[in-house]
Amino acid sequence: MDIPANVSSTSNTSAQRRAPRFQLVTAAEFVEVQTDTRFKARTSDLSVVGCYIDMPNPLPVGTEIKLSLEHQDGKFTARGIVAQSESNLGMGISFTAVEVEQNGILESWIAKIRGAV
């Protein structure tokens, strides 16, 4: 599998990030696309372009997933790719496909975190 140019196995610095991150601990469920294996974990932060999932045995960089996040009374779904993988810590997910209505859910969560609502 070819790894997209924006995916790195090294740690991203804030200068490299495409969008600001916001702390959000919420339930995450995802399916590894190639094997249809299901996982449950939690997020530690979120942005409009991705999230960080805490888990001791993260998937390898380049792995494609279908992701579902549940927060308060909403559910966000998207496709993503593992952009960063840190053993015993977790993995950074870059969203690759987000439906318009799903993007609205994500933006409303971030607005609430920012205190803009």
C-alpha positions, 0 to 999 in steps of 0.5 A: 500500500502506498502511503500518502505524502501527508502521512508520516510515521514520525511525530508531528509538531504543531507547526506541521498541523493543518488545523488546531487541536482541541481536547476531547475525550470521547468514545471511538469505534473504528473498523480496519478497512482491509480486514474488517476488524473492529476496535473500541478506544477513545479520543484524546483530541480532535480537529477538523482534519483528524483526531488522536486515538488512545490505544496501547497497540495502535495500527500501522501508519497507512492503515485505512479505517472507518471511524465513528465518534460519539459525544453527548447526543451526537455521532460523527462518522468518517473515513480516515488513515493512520497518519501517526502510530506510537506504540503504547500511546495511540495513533493520529488519524487523518480524515480522508472522507467526511460527508457534509452533514458529518462535517457540521457535527464535527464543527459544532463539537469544536465550537462548543469546546471553544465556547463559541456557542 
